[in-house]
Amino acid sequence: MNKEIWTEEDAFLLKQLREAMGLDTVALAIQNALSNAQIQQLENGGHTSFYSPAIKAQAGRRLLQKLQAPKS
């Protein structure tokens, strides 16, 4: 997995995890200091809301890590 590229598989996983937690894109955005447009682009493609594809990938990976973290 190339950490510089946000893949369709990453996008699918993010959407699955978000939905499993019962969150909409707005709630996830607010909780993570991102815009709704950025969450939508992470899940559905596009990159105009990010400075670069690498920053998009970094933001997406942070979200995946947070959503996959065990709850205490």
CHARMM-style PDB file with segment names, atoms N, HN, CA, C and O in Angstrom:
ATOM      1  N   MET     1       0.841  -1.176   0.000  1.00  0.00      PROA
ATOM      2  CA  MET     1       0.000   0.000   0.000  1.00  0.00      PROA
ATOM      3  C   MET     1       0.887   1.240   0.000  1.00  0.00      PROA
ATOM      4  O   MET     1       1.730   1.420   0.878  1.00  0.00      PROA
ATOM      5  N   ASN     2       0.684   2.069  -0.977  1.00  0.00      PROA
ATOM      6  HN  ASN     2      -0.001   1.924  -1.690  1.00  0.00      PROA
ATOM      7  CA  ASN     2       1.430   3.319  -1.087  1.00  0.00      PROA
ATOM      8  C   ASN     2       0.744   4.380  -0.235  1.00  0.00      PROA
ATOM      9  O   ASN     2      -0.417   4.715  -0.472  1.00  0.00      PROA
ATOM     10  N   LYS     3       1.452   4.906   0.749  1.00  0.00      PROA
ATOM     11  HN  LYS     3       2.395   4.634   0.942  1.00  0.00      PROA
ATOM     12  CA  LYS     3       0.857   5.879   1.663  1.00  0.00      PROA
ATOM     13  C   LYS     3       0.659   7.244   1.019  1.00  0.00      PROA
ATOM     14  O   LYS     3       0.009   8.113   1.600  1.00  0.00      PROA
ATOM     15  N   GLU     4       1.212   7.443  -0.174  1.00  0.00      PROA
ATOM     16  HN  GLU     4       1.740   6.737  -0.646  1.00  0.00      PROA
ATOM     17  CA  GLU     4       1.056   8.722  -0.870  1.00  0.00      PROA
ATOM     18  C   GLU     4      -0.212   8.754  -1.717  1.00  0.00      PROA
ATOM     19  O   GLU     4      -0.593   9.810  -2.223  1.00  0.00      PROA
ATOM     20  N   ILE     5      -0.867   7.605  -1.875  1.00  0.00      PROA
ATOM     21  HN  ILE     5      -0.557   6.748  -1.464  1.00  0.00      PROA
ATOM     22  CA  ILE     5      -2.030   7.511  -2.754  1.00  0.00      PROA
ATOM     23  C   ILE     5      -3.238   7.029  -1.962  1.00  0.00      PROA
ATOM     24  O   ILE     5      -3.145   6.057  -1.213  1.00  0.00      PROA
ATOM     25  N   TRP     6      -4.352   7.698  -2.122  1.00  0.00      PROA
ATOM     26  HN  TRP     6      -4.427   8.488  -2.731  1.00  0.00      PROA
ATOM     27  CA  TRP     6      -5.616   7.295  -1.518  1.00  0.00      PROA
ATOM     28  C   TRP     6      -6.359   6.463  -2.554  1.00  0.00      PROA
ATOM     29  O   TRP     6      -6.712   6.972  -3.618  1.00  0.00      PROA
ATOM     30  N   THR     7      -6.599   5.196  -2.257  1.00  0.00      PROA
ATOM     31  HN  THR     7      -6.312   4.782  -1.393  1.00  0.00      PROA
ATOM     32  CA  THR     7      -7.172   4.267  -3.229  1.00  0.00      PROA
ATOM     33  C   THR     7      -8.686   4.135  -3.079  1.00  0.00      PROA
ATOM     34  O   THR     7      -9.268   4.590  -2.095  1.00  0.00      PROA
ATOM     35  N   GLU     8      -9.307   3.507  -4.070  1.00  0.00      PROA
ATOM     36  HN  GLU     8      -8.834   3.138  -4.869  1.00  0.00      PROA
ATOM     37  CA  GLU     8     -10.742   3.222  -3.995  1.00  0.00      PROA
ATOM     38  C   GLU     8     -11.039   2.297  -2.825  1.00  0.00      PROA
ATOM     39  O   GLU     8     -12.084   2.413  -2.184  1.00  0.00      PROA
ATOM     40  N   GLU     9     -10.120   1.378  -2.548  1.00  0.00      PROA
ATOM     41  HN  GLU     9      -9.271   1.284  -3.069  1.00  0.00      PROA
ATOM     42  CA  GLU     9     -10.294   0.463  -1.414  1.00  0.00      PROA
ATOM     43  C   GLU     9     -10.285   1.238  -0.094  1.00  0.00      PROA
ATOM     44  O   GLU     9     -11.075   0.955   0.807  1.00  0.00      PROA
ATOM     45  N   ASP    10      -9.383   2.219   0.010  1.00  0.00      PROA
ATOM     46  HN  ASP    10      -8.742   2.449  -0.721  1.00  0.00      PROA
ATOM     47  CA  ASP    10      -9.348   3.069   1.203  1.00  0.00      PROA
ATOM     48  C   ASP    10     -10.678   3.809   1.360  1.00  0.00      PROA
ATOM     49  O   ASP    10     -11.233   3.885   2.456  1.00  0.00      PROA
ATOM     50  N   ALA    11     -11.171   4.345   0.262  1.00  0.00      PROA
ATOM     51  HN  ALA    11     -10.720   4.283  -0.629  1.00  0.00      PROA
ATOM     52  CA  ALA    11     -12.424   5.102   0.279  1.00  0.00      PROA
ATOM     53  C   ALA    11     -13.584   4.221   0.728  1.00  0.00      PROA
ATOM     54  O   ALA    11     -14.413   4.638   1.538  1.00  0.00      PROA
ATOM     55  N   PHE    12     -13.639   3.002   0.198  1.00  0.00      PROA
ATOM     56  HN  PHE    12     -12.966   2.664  -0.459  1.00  0.00      PROA
ATOM     57  CA  PHE    12     -14.700   2.065   0.553  1.00  0.00      PROA
ATOM     58  C   PHE    12     -14.644   1.726   2.041  1.00  0.00      PROA
ATOM     59  O   PHE    12     -15.672   1.702   2.717  1.00  0.00      PROA
ATOM     60  N   LEU    13     -13.441   1.464   2.545  1.00  0.00      PROA
ATOM     61  HN  LEU    13     -12.605   1.483   1.996  1.00  0.00      PROA
ATOM     62  CA  LEU    13     -13.267   1.135   3.958  1.00  0.00      PROA
ATOM     63  C   LEU    13     -13.688   2.304   4.849  1.00  0.00      PROA
ATOM     64  O   LEU    13     -14.366   2.101   5.856  1.00  0.00      PROA
ATOM     65  N   LEU    14     -13.297   3.508   4.488  1.00  0.00      PROA
ATOM     66  HN  LEU    14     -12.746   3.672   3.669  1.00  0.00      PROA
ATOM     67  CA  LEU    14     -13.675   4.685   5.272  1.00  0.00      PROA
ATOM     68  C   LEU    14     -15.192   4.809   5.355  1.00  0.00      PROA
ATOM     69  O   LEU    14     -15.744   5.037   6.431  1.00  0.00      PROA
ATOM     70  N   LYS    15     -15.855   4.659   4.226  1.00  0.00      PROA
ATOM     71  HN  LYS    15     -15.406   4.474   3.352  1.00  0.00      PROA
ATOM     72  CA  LYS    15     -17.317   4.775   4.209  1.00  0.00      PROA
ATOM     73  C   LYS    15     -17.957   3.677   5.054  1.00  0.00      PROA
ATOM     74  O   LYS    15     -18.901   3.943   5.798  1.00  0.00      PROA
ATOM     75  N   GLN    16     -17.455   2.451   4.948  1.00  0.00      PROA
ATOM     76  HN  GLN    16     -16.688   2.235   4.344  1.00  0.00      PROA
ATOM     77  CA  GLN    16     -17.989   1.343   5.749  1.00  0.00      PROA
ATOM     78  C   GLN    16     -17.844   1.625   7.242  1.00  0.00      PROA
ATOM     79  O   GLN    16     -18.794   1.450   8.005  1.00  0.00      PROA
ATOM     80  N   LEU    17     -16.668   2.056   7.652  1.00  0.00      PROA
ATOM     81  HN  LEU    17     -15.896   2.198   7.032  1.00  0.00      PROA
ATOM     82  CA  LEU    17     -16.423   2.334   9.063  1.00  0.00      PROA
ATOM     83  C   LEU    17     -17.297   3.479   9.570  1.00  0.00      PROA
ATOM     84  O   LEU    17     -17.854   3.412  10.666  1.00  0.00      PROA
ATOM     85  N   ARG    18     -17.408   4.522   8.764  1.00  0.00      PROA
ATOM     86  HN  ARG    18     -16.956   4.576   7.874  1.00  0.00      PROA
ATOM     87  CA  ARG    18     -18.246   5.668   9.155  1.00  0.00      PROA
ATOM     88  C   ARG    18     -19.692   5.231   9.341  1.00  0.00      PROA
ATOM     89  O   ARG    18     -20.321   5.562  10.346  1.00  0.00      PROA
ATOM     90  N   GLU    19     -20.218   4.491   8.375  1.00  0.00      PROA
ATOM     91  HN  GLU    19     -19.707   4.223   7.559  1.00  0.00      PROA
ATOM     92  CA  GLU    19     -21.606   4.048   8.456  1.00  0.00      PROA
ATOM     93  C   GLU    19     -21.816   3.088   9.625  1.00  0.00      PROA
ATOM     94  O   GLU    19     -22.857   3.138  10.281  1.00  0.00      PROA
ATOM     95  N   ALA    20     -20.847   2.218   9.895  1.00  0.00      PROA
ATOM     96  HN  ALA    20     -20.002   2.178   9.362  1.00  0.00      PROA
ATOM     97  CA  ALA    20     -20.949   1.280  11.018  1.00  0.00      PROA
ATOM     98  C   ALA    20     -21.025   2.017  12.353  1.00  0.00      PROA
ATOM     99  O   ALA    20     -21.619   1.523  13.311  1.00  0.00      PROA
ATOM    100  N   MET    21     -20.422   3.198  12.408  1.00  0.00      PROA
ATOM    101  HN  MET    21     -19.939   3.599  11.630  1.00  0.00      PROA
ATOM    102  CA  MET    21     -20.462   4.004  13.634  1.00  0.00      PROA
ATOM    103  C   MET    21     -21.716   4.881  13.696  1.00  0.00      PROA
ATOM    104  O   MET    21     -21.938   5.586  14.680  1.00  0.00      PROA
ATOM    105  N   GLY    22     -22.525   4.831  12.648  1.00  0.00      PROA
ATOM    106  HN  GLY    22     -22.345   4.258  11.848  1.00  0.00      PROA
ATOM    107  CA  GLY    22     -23.754   5.613  12.626  1.00  0.00      PROA
ATOM    108  C   GLY    22     -23.537   7.097  12.406  1.00  0.00      PROA
ATOM    109  O   GLY    22     -24.357   7.915  12.822  1.00  0.00      PROA
ATOM    110  N   LEU    23     -22.434   7.451  11.754  1.00  0.00      PROA
ATOM    111  HN  LEU    23     -21.767   6.787  11.416  1.00  0.00      PROA
ATOM    112  CA  LEU    23     -22.112   8.860  11.512  1.00  0.00      PROA
ATOM    113  C   LEU    23     -22.426   9.249  10.077  1.00  0.00      PROA
ATOM    114  O   LEU    23     -22.256   8.449   9.157  1.00  0.00      PROA
ATOM    115  N   ASP    24     -22.884  10.482   9.891  1.00  0.00      PROA
ATOM    116  HN  ASP    24     -23.022  11.132  10.638  1.00  0.00      PROA
ATOM    117  CA  ASP    24     -22.976  11.006   8.534  1.00  0.00      PROA
ATOM    118  C   ASP    24     -21.685  11.769   8.235  1.00  0.00      PROA
ATOM    119  O   ASP    24     -20.848  11.952   9.119  1.00  0.00      PROA
ATOM    120  N   THR    25     -21.531  12.205   7.006  1.00  0.00      PROA
ATOM    121  HN  THR    25     -22.210  12.057   6.288  1.00  0.00      PROA
ATOM    122  CA  THR    25     -20.278  12.864   6.623  1.00  0.00      PROA
ATOM    123  C   THR    25     -20.070  14.177   7.373  1.00  0.00      PROA
ATOM    124  O   THR    25     -18.934  14.548   7.669  1.00  0.00      PROA
ATOM    125  N   VAL    26     -21.150  14.876   7.679  1.00  0.00      PROA
ATOM    126  HN  VAL    26     -22.073  14.575   7.438  1.00  0.00      PROA
ATOM    127  CA  VAL    26     -21.034  16.147   8.404  1.00  0.00      PROA
ATOM    128  C   VAL    26     -20.497  15.907   9.812  1.00  0.00      PROA
ATOM    129  O   VAL    26     -19.592  16.609  10.261  1.00  0.00      PROA
ATOM    130  N   ALA    27     -21.051  14.920  10.505  1.00  0.00      PROA
ATOM    131  HN  ALA    27     -21.787  14.349  10.140  1.00  0.00      PROA
ATOM    132  CA  ALA    27     -20.599  14.622  11.871  1.00  0.00      PROA
ATOM    133  C   ALA    27     -19.136  14.200  11.880  1.00  0.00      PROA
ATOM    134  O   ALA    27     -18.364  14.643  12.731  1.00  0.00      PROA
ATOM    135  N   LEU    28     -18.754  13.346  10.938  1.00  0.00      PROA
ATOM    136  HN  LEU    28     -19.381  12.986  10.248  1.00  0.00      PROA
ATOM    137  CA  LEU    28     -17.360  12.902  10.873  1.00  0.00      PROA
ATOM    138  C   LEU    28     -16.434  14.084  10.594  1.00  0.00      PROA
ATOM    139  O   LEU    28     -15.353  14.185  11.175  1.00  0.00      PROA
ATOM    140  N   ALA    29     -16.859  14.967   9.709  1.00  0.00      PROA
ATOM    141  HN  ALA    29     -17.736  14.885   9.237  1.00  0.00      PROA
ATOM    142  CA  ALA    29     -16.056  16.150   9.390  1.00  0.00      PROA
ATOM    143  C   ALA    29     -15.860  17.029  10.625  1.00  0.00      PROA
ATOM    144  O   ALA    29     -14.742  17.446  10.926  1.00  0.00      PROA
ATOM    145  N   ILE    30     -16.939  17.302  11.326  1.00  0.00      PROA
ATOM    146  HN  ILE    30     -17.847  16.963  11.081  1.00  0.00      PROA
ATOM    147  CA  ILE    30     -16.861  18.167  12.508  1.00  0.00      PROA
ATOM    148  C   ILE    30     -15.952  17.558  13.564  1.00  0.00      PROA
ATOM    149  O   ILE    30     -15.138  18.262  14.161  1.00  0.00      PROA
ATOM    150  N   GLN    31     -16.082  16.266  13.801  1.00  0.00      PROA
ATOM    151  HN  GLN    31     -16.744  15.694  13.316  1.00  0.00      PROA
ATOM    152  CA  GLN    31     -15.287  15.591  14.829  1.00  0.00      PROA
ATOM    153  C   GLN    31     -13.798  15.563  14.501  1.00  0.00      PROA
ATOM    154  O   GLN    31     -12.969  15.353  15.386  1.00  0.00      PROA
ATOM    155  N   ASN    32     -13.458  15.775  13.228  1.00  0.00      PROA
ATOM    156  HN  ASN    32     -14.131  15.946  12.508  1.00  0.00      PROA
ATOM    157  CA  ASN    32     -12.065  15.633  12.814  1.00  0.00      PROA
ATOM    158  C   ASN    32     -11.483  16.881  12.166  1.00  0.00      PROA
ATOM    159  O   ASN    32     -10.460  16.808  11.485  1.00  0.00      PROA
ATOM    160  N   ALA    33     -12.127  18.025  12.373  1.00  0.00      PROA
ATOM    161  HN  ALA    33     -12.958  18.085  12.926  1.00  0.00      PROA
ATOM    162  CA  ALA    33     -11.643  19.308  11.858  1.00  0.00      PROA
ATOM    163  C   ALA    33     -11.396  19.284  10.351  1.00  0.00      PROA
ATOM    164  O   ALA    33     -10.412  19.832   9.855  1.00  0.00      PROA
ATOM    165  N   LEU    34     -12.311  18.639   9.643  1.00  0.00      PROA
ATOM    166  HN  LEU    34     -13.110  18.194  10.046  1.00  0.00      PROA
ATOM    167  CA  LEU    34     -12.282  18.619   8.185  1.00  0.00      PROA
ATOM    168  C   LEU    34     -13.598  19.197   7.684  1.00  0.00      PROA
ATOM    169  O   LEU    34     -14.541  19.370   8.457  1.00  0.00      PROA
ATOM    170  N   SER    35     -13.659  19.492   6.404  1.00  0.00      PROA
ATOM    171  HN  SER    35     -12.893  19.352   5.777  1.00  0.00      PROA
ATOM    172  CA  SER    35     -14.919  19.962   5.836  1.00  0.00      PROA
ATOM    173  C   SER    35     -15.726  18.768   5.335  1.00  0.00      PROA
ATOM    174  O   SER    35     -15.184  17.694   5.074  1.00  0.00      PROA
ATOM    175  N   ASN    36     -17.027  18.979   5.208  1.00  0.00      PROA
ATOM    176  HN  ASN    36     -17.468  19.852   5.420  1.00  0.00      PROA
ATOM    177  CA  ASN    36     -17.878  17.939   4.648  1.00  0.00      PROA
ATOM    178  C   ASN    36     -17.409  17.585   3.235  1.00  0.00      PROA
ATOM    179  O   ASN    36     -17.415  16.415   2.854  1.00  0.00      PROA
ATOM    180  N   ALA    37     -17.005  18.586   2.466  1.00  0.00      PROA
ATOM    181  HN  ALA    37     -17.000  19.536   2.776  1.00  0.00      PROA
ATOM    182  CA  ALA    37     -16.513  18.338   1.105  1.00  0.00      PROA
ATOM    183  C   ALA    37     -15.288  17.426   1.117  1.00  0.00      PROA
ATOM    184  O   ALA    37     -15.149  16.565   0.248  1.00  0.00      PROA
ATOM    185  N   GLN    38     -14.406  17.607   2.090  1.00  0.00      PROA
ATOM    186  HN  GLN    38     -14.520  18.306   2.796  1.00  0.00      PROA
ATOM    187  CA  GLN    38     -13.219  16.751   2.176  1.00  0.00      PROA
ATOM    188  C   GLN    38     -13.608  15.308   2.482  1.00  0.00      PROA
ATOM    189  O   GLN    38     -13.065  14.381   1.881  1.00  0.00      PROA
ATOM    190  N   ILE    39     -14.538  15.110   3.405  1.00  0.00      PROA
ATOM    191  HN  ILE    39     -14.979  15.863   3.894  1.00  0.00      PROA
ATOM    192  CA  ILE    39     -14.987  13.745   3.709  1.00  0.00      PROA
ATOM    193  C   ILE    39     -15.615  13.125   2.466  1.00  0.00      PROA
ATOM    194  O   ILE    39     -15.338  11.970   2.143  1.00  0.00      PROA
ATOM    195  N   GLN    40     -16.448  13.876   1.775  1.00  0.00      PROA
ATOM    196  HN  GLN    40     -16.673  14.814   2.038  1.00  0.00      PROA
ATOM    197  CA  GLN    40     -17.087  13.353   0.567  1.00  0.00      PROA
ATOM    198  C   GLN    40     -16.053  13.002  -0.499  1.00  0.00      PROA
ATOM    199  O   GLN    40     -16.205  11.998  -1.195  1.00  0.00      PROA
ATOM    200  N   GLN    41     -15.007  13.812  -0.636  1.00  0.00      PROA
ATOM    201  HN  GLN    41     -14.883  14.627  -0.071  1.00  0.00      PROA
ATOM    202  CA  GLN    41     -13.972  13.501  -1.623  1.00  0.00      PROA
ATOM    203  C   GLN    41     -13.140  12.300  -1.196  1.00  0.00      PROA
ATOM    204  O   GLN    41     -12.679  11.538  -2.047  1.00  0.00      PROA
ATOM    205  N   LEU    42     -12.941  12.119   0.088  1.00  0.00      PROA
ATOM    206  HN  LEU    42     -13.316  12.737   0.779  1.00  0.00      PROA
ATOM    207  CA  LEU    42     -12.237  10.921   0.551  1.00  0.00      PROA
ATOM    208  C   LEU    42     -13.041   9.667   0.214  1.00  0.00      PROA
ATOM    209  O   LEU    42     -12.467   8.639  -0.147  1.00  0.00      PROA
ATOM    210  N   GLU    43     -14.354   9.747   0.329  1.00  0.00      PROA
ATOM    211  HN  GLU    43     -14.820  10.582   0.622  1.00  0.00      PROA
ATOM    212  CA  GLU    43     -15.198   8.580   0.076  1.00  0.00      PROA
ATOM    213  C   GLU    43     -15.548   8.386  -1.395  1.00  0.00      PROA
ATOM    214  O   GLU    43     -15.721   7.253  -1.844  1.00  0.00      PROA
ATOM    215  N   ASN    44     -15.653   9.472  -2.146  1.00  0.00      PROA
ATOM    216  HN  ASN    44     -15.512  10.393  -1.781  1.00  0.00      PROA
ATOM    217  CA  ASN    44     -16.200   9.377  -3.502  1.00  0.00      PROA
ATOM    218  C   ASN    44     -15.266   9.819  -4.617  1.00  0.00      PROA
ATOM    219  O   ASN    44     -15.632   9.758  -5.791  1.00  0.00      PROA
ATOM    220  N   GLY    45     -14.080  10.258  -4.270  1.00  0.00      PROA
ATOM    221  HN  GLY    45     -13.782  10.307  -3.317  1.00  0.00      PROA
ATOM    222  CA  GLY    45     -13.148  10.714  -5.294  1.00  0.00      PROA
ATOM    223  C   GLY    45     -13.092  12.226  -5.371  1.00  0.00      PROA
ATOM    224  O   GLY    45     -13.921  12.934  -4.800  1.00  0.00      PROA
ATOM    225  N   GLY    46     -12.104  12.693  -6.083  1.00  0.00      PROA
ATOM    226  HN  GLY    46     -11.430  12.118  -6.546  1.00  0.00      PROA
ATOM    227  CA  GLY    46     -11.864  14.126  -6.193  1.00  0.00      PROA
ATOM    228  C   GLY    46     -10.778  14.541  -5.231  1.00  0.00      PROA
ATOM    229  O   GLY    46     -10.485  13.832  -4.267  1.00  0.00      PROA
ATOM    230  N   HSD    47     -10.187  15.679  -5.489  1.00  0.00      PROA
ATOM    231  HN  HSD    47     -10.425  16.254  -6.271  1.00  0.00      PROA
ATOM    232  CA  HSD    47      -9.106  16.146  -4.622  1.00  0.00      PROA
ATOM    233  C   HSD    47      -9.037  17.672  -4.521  1.00  0.00      PROA
ATOM    234  O   HSD    47      -8.087  18.207  -3.950  1.00  0.00      PROA
ATOM    235  N   THR    48     -10.014  18.367  -5.058  1.00  0.00      PROA
ATOM    236  HN  THR    48     -10.786  17.933  -5.522  1.00  0.00      PROA
ATOM    237  CA  THR    48      -9.942  19.825  -5.084  1.00  0.00      PROA
ATOM    238  C   THR    48     -10.037  20.460  -3.699  1.00  0.00      PROA
ATOM    239  O   THR    48      -9.663  21.621  -3.532  1.00  0.00      PROA
ATOM    240  N   SER    49     -10.525  19.731  -2.713  1.00  0.00      PROA
ATOM    241  HN  SER    49     -10.829  18.788  -2.848  1.00  0.00      PROA
ATOM    242  CA  SER    49     -10.623  20.271  -1.350  1.00  0.00      PROA
ATOM    243  C   SER    49      -9.343  20.079  -0.547  1.00  0.00      PROA
ATOM    244  O   SER    49      -9.265  20.489   0.611  1.00  0.00      PROA
ATOM    245  N   PHE    50      -8.345  19.458  -1.156  1.00  0.00      PROA
ATOM    246  HN  PHE    50      -8.408  19.125  -2.097  1.00  0.00      PROA
ATOM    247  CA  PHE    50      -7.060  19.217  -0.504  1.00  0.00      PROA
ATOM    248  C   PHE    50      -5.961  19.928  -1.288  1.00  0.00      PROA
ATOM    249  O   PHE    50      -6.088  20.136  -2.495  1.00  0.00      PROA
ATOM    250  N   TYR    51      -4.881  20.300  -0.598  1.00  0.00      PROA
ATOM    251  HN  TYR    51      -4.778  20.131   0.382  1.00  0.00      PROA
ATOM    252  CA  TYR    51      -3.763  20.972  -1.266  1.00  0.00      PROA
ATOM    253  C   TYR    51      -3.066  20.059  -2.259  1.00  0.00      PROA
ATOM    254  O   TYR    51      -2.565  20.518  -3.286  1.00  0.00      PROA
ATOM    255  N   SER    52      -3.032  18.756  -1.956  1.00  0.00      PROA
ATOM    256  HN  SER    52      -3.438  18.382  -1.122  1.00  0.00      PROA
ATOM    257  CA  SER    52      -2.369  17.803  -2.846  1.00  0.00      PROA
ATOM    258  C   SER    52      -2.924  16.408  -2.587  1.00  0.00      PROA
ATOM    259  O   SER    52      -3.524  16.168  -1.540  1.00  0.00      PROA
ATOM    260  N   PRO    53      -2.729  15.482  -3.533  1.00  0.00      PROA
ATOM    261  CA  PRO    53      -3.146  14.096  -3.299  1.00  0.00      PROA
ATOM    262  C   PRO    53      -2.459  13.473  -2.079  1.00  0.00      PROA
ATOM    263  O   PRO    53      -3.054  12.641  -1.393  1.00  0.00      PROA
ATOM    264  N   ALA    54      -1.227  13.867  -1.808  1.00  0.00      PROA
ATOM    265  HN  ALA    54      -0.744  14.543  -2.364  1.00  0.00      PROA
ATOM    266  CA  ALA    54      -0.513  13.317  -0.643  1.00  0.00      PROA
ATOM    267  C   ALA    54      -1.173  13.765   0.658  1.00  0.00      PROA
ATOM    268  O   ALA    54      -1.265  12.982   1.603  1.00  0.00      PROA
ATOM    269  N   ILE    55      -1.627  15.004   0.718  1.00  0.00      PROA
ATOM    270  HN  ILE    55      -1.552  15.641  -0.049  1.00  0.00      PROA
ATOM    271  CA  ILE    55      -2.305  15.496   1.920  1.00  0.00      PROA
ATOM    272  C   ILE    55      -3.661  14.813   2.069  1.00  0.00      PROA
ATOM    273  O   ILE    55      -4.085  14.509   3.183  1.00  0.00      PROA
ATOM    274  N   LYS    56      -4.336  14.574   0.955  1.00  0.00      PROA
ATOM    275  HN  LYS    56      -3.990  14.821   0.049  1.00  0.00      PROA
ATOM    276  CA  LYS    56      -5.594  13.829   0.995  1.00  0.00      PROA
ATOM    277  C   LYS    56      -5.357  12.442   1.575  1.00  0.00      PROA
ATOM    278  O   LYS    56      -6.107  11.996   2.444  1.00  0.00      PROA
ATOM    279  N   ALA    57      -4.325  11.761   1.104  1.00  0.00      PROA
ATOM    280  HN  ALA    57      -3.716  12.123   0.399  1.00  0.00      PROA
ATOM    281  CA  ALA    57      -4.012  10.419   1.603  1.00  0.00      PROA
ATOM    282  C   ALA    57      -3.681  10.452   3.088  1.00  0.00      PROA
ATOM    283  O   ALA    57      -4.116   9.581   3.842  1.00  0.00      PROA
ATOM    284  N   GLN    58      -2.921  11.444   3.509  1.00  0.00      PROA
ATOM    285  HN  GLN    58      -2.567  12.151   2.897  1.00  0.00      PROA
ATOM    286  CA  GLN    58      -2.551  11.565   4.922  1.00  0.00      PROA
ATOM    287  C   GLN    58      -3.797  11.773   5.790  1.00  0.00      PROA
ATOM    288  O   GLN    58      -3.934  11.139   6.836  1.00  0.00      PROA
ATOM    289  N   ALA    59      -4.688  12.641   5.368  1.00  0.00      PROA
ATOM    290  HN  ALA    59      -4.577  13.156   4.518  1.00  0.00      PROA
ATOM    291  CA  ALA    59      -5.918  12.891   6.128  1.00  0.00      PROA
ATOM    292  C   ALA    59      -6.779  11.634   6.185  1.00  0.00      PROA
ATOM    293  O   ALA    59      -7.341  11.297   7.227  1.00  0.00      PROA
ATOM    294  N   GLY    60      -6.870  10.959   5.067  1.00  0.00      PROA
ATOM    295  HN  GLY    60      -6.414  11.233   4.220  1.00  0.00      PROA
ATOM    296  CA  GLY    60      -7.664   9.730   5.024  1.00  0.00      PROA
ATOM    297  C   GLY    60      -7.105   8.643   5.920  1.00  0.00      PROA
ATOM    298  O   GLY    60      -7.860   7.959   6.611  1.00  0.00      PROA
ATOM    299  N   ARG    61      -5.803   8.478   5.916  1.00  0.00      PROA
ATOM    300  HN  ARG    61      -5.190   9.034   5.355  1.00  0.00      PROA
ATOM    301  CA  ARG    61      -5.177   7.449   6.767  1.00  0.00      PROA
ATOM    302  C   ARG    61      -5.383   7.760   8.253  1.00  0.00      PROA
ATOM    303  O   ARG    61      -5.601   6.855   9.059  1.00  0.00      PROA
ATOM    304  N   ARG    62      -5.312   9.030   8.603  1.00  0.00      PROA
ATOM    305  HN  ARG    62      -5.135   9.765   7.948  1.00  0.00      PROA
ATOM    306  CA  ARG    62      -5.572   9.407  10.005  1.00  0.00      PROA
ATOM    307  C   ARG    62      -7.004   9.048  10.398  1.00  0.00      PROA
ATOM    308  O   ARG    62      -7.243   8.549  11.497  1.00  0.00      PROA
ATOM    309  N   LEU    63      -7.949   9.300   9.501  1.00  0.00      PROA
ATOM    310  HN  LEU    63      -7.755   9.705   8.608  1.00  0.00      PROA
ATOM    311  CA  LEU    63      -9.337   8.943   9.794  1.00  0.00      PROA
ATOM    312  C   LEU    63      -9.493   7.435   9.938  1.00  0.00      PROA
ATOM    313  O   LEU    63     -10.160   6.962  10.858  1.00  0.00      PROA
ATOM    314  N   LEU    64      -8.881   6.681   9.032  1.00  0.00      PROA
ATOM    315  HN  LEU    64      -8.339   7.066   8.284  1.00  0.00      PROA
ATOM    316  CA  LEU    64      -8.975   5.224   9.127  1.00  0.00      PROA
ATOM    317  C   LEU    64      -8.410   4.727  10.446  1.00  0.00      PROA
ATOM    318  O   LEU    64      -9.010   3.870  11.094  1.00  0.00      PROA
ATOM    319  N   GLN    65      -7.267   5.253  10.848  1.00  0.00      PROA
ATOM    320  HN  GLN    65      -6.779   5.949  10.322  1.00  0.00      PROA
ATOM    321  CA  GLN    65      -6.667   4.840  12.121  1.00  0.00      PROA
ATOM    322  C   GLN    65      -7.593   5.166  13.286  1.00  0.00      PROA
ATOM    323  O   GLN    65      -7.771   4.353  14.192  1.00  0.00      PROA
ATOM    324  N   LYS    66      -8.174   6.342  13.258  1.00  0.00      PROA
ATOM    325  HN  LYS    66      -8.029   7.003  12.522  1.00  0.00      PROA
ATOM    326  CA  LYS    66      -9.061   6.754  14.347  1.00  0.00      PROA
ATOM    327  C   LYS    66     -10.308   5.877  14.405  1.00  0.00      PROA
ATOM    328  O   LYS    66     -10.726   5.460  15.485  1.00  0.00      PROA
ATOM    329  N   LEU    67     -10.898   5.599  13.257  1.00  0.00      PROA
ATOM    330  HN  LEU    67     -10.559   5.938  12.380  1.00  0.00      PROA
ATOM    331  CA  LEU    67     -12.128   4.808  13.229  1.00  0.00      PROA
ATOM    332  C   LEU    67     -11.880   3.339  13.557  1.00  0.00      PROA
ATOM    333  O   LEU    67     -12.787   2.651  14.027  1.00  0.00      PROA
ATOM    334  N   GLN    68     -10.673   2.853  13.319  1.00  0.00      PROA
ATOM    335  HN  GLN    68      -9.937   3.412  12.937  1.00  0.00      PROA
ATOM    336  CA  GLN    68     -10.351   1.455  13.595  1.00  0.00      PROA
ATOM    337  C   GLN    68      -9.779   1.254  14.994  1.00  0.00      PROA
ATOM    338  O   GLN    68      -9.573   0.116  15.415  1.00  0.00      PROA
ATOM    339  N   ALA    69      -9.524   2.325  15.711  1.00  0.00      PROA
ATOM    340  HN  ALA    69      -9.692   3.250  15.369  1.00  0.00      PROA
ATOM    341  CA  ALA    69      -8.930   2.216  17.050  1.00  0.00      PROA
ATOM    342  C   ALA    69      -9.924   1.554  18.002  1.00  0.00      PROA
ATOM    343  O   ALA    69     -11.116   1.862  17.975  1.00  0.00      PROA
ATOM    344  N   PRO    70      -9.430   0.644  18.841  1.00  0.00      PROA
ATOM    345  CA  PRO    70     -10.334   0.010  19.812  1.00  0.00      PROA
ATOM    346  C   PRO    70     -10.867   1.038  20.805  1.00  0.00      PROA
ATOM    347  O   PRO    70     -10.135   1.909  21.275  1.00  0.00      PROA
ATOM    348  N   LYS    71     -12.133   0.922  21.109  1.00  0.00      PROA
ATOM    349  HN  LYS    71     -12.728   0.214  20.728  1.00  0.00      PROA
ATOM    350  CA  LYS    71     -12.767   1.838  22.066  1.00  0.00      PROA
ATOM    351  C   LYS    71     -12.555   1.302  23.474  1.00  0.00      PROA
ATOM    352  O   LYS    71     -12.748   0.113  23.727  1.00  0.00      PROA
ATOM    353  N   SER    72     -12.160   2.177  24.388  1.00  0.00      PROA
ATOM    354  HN  SER    72     -12.003   3.143  24.182  1.00  0.00      PROA
ATOM    355  CA  SER    72     -11.934   1.735  25.771  1.00  0.00      PROA
ATOM    356  C   SER    72     -13.132   2.035  26.643  1.00  0.00      PROA
ATOM    357  OT1 SER    72     -13.118   1.733  27.836  1.00  0.00      PROA
TER     358      SER     72
END
